């Protein structure tokens, strides 16, 4: 009998934040952002730390995989993550959808 796995929103956001924080080092001419990638085939949402230093190649480091594509849960995780960090969030492969609660476009 299959059950529905409950996702602890705060725990997921904390995990992403801790992993991103370990990679963050305030440096001149360096840009950081978190990429949030919708994977429709695996039914997951992946988080990556994107680091771009001047004169170097861009790096994308995996942070975490959220085992759902449910926008309600993702919106809550993103909200909790935004409280903890001021890094920019870049949403990839979401198409033209709105967040369920705020009704803003996912961008």
Buried (B, 14 or more C-beta within 10 A) or exposed (E): EEEEEEBEBEEBBBBBBEBBEEEEEEEEEEEBBBBBBBBEEEEBBBBBBBBBBEEEEEEEBEBBEBEBBBBEBBBBBBBBBEEBBEBEBEBEEBEEEEBEEEEEEBE
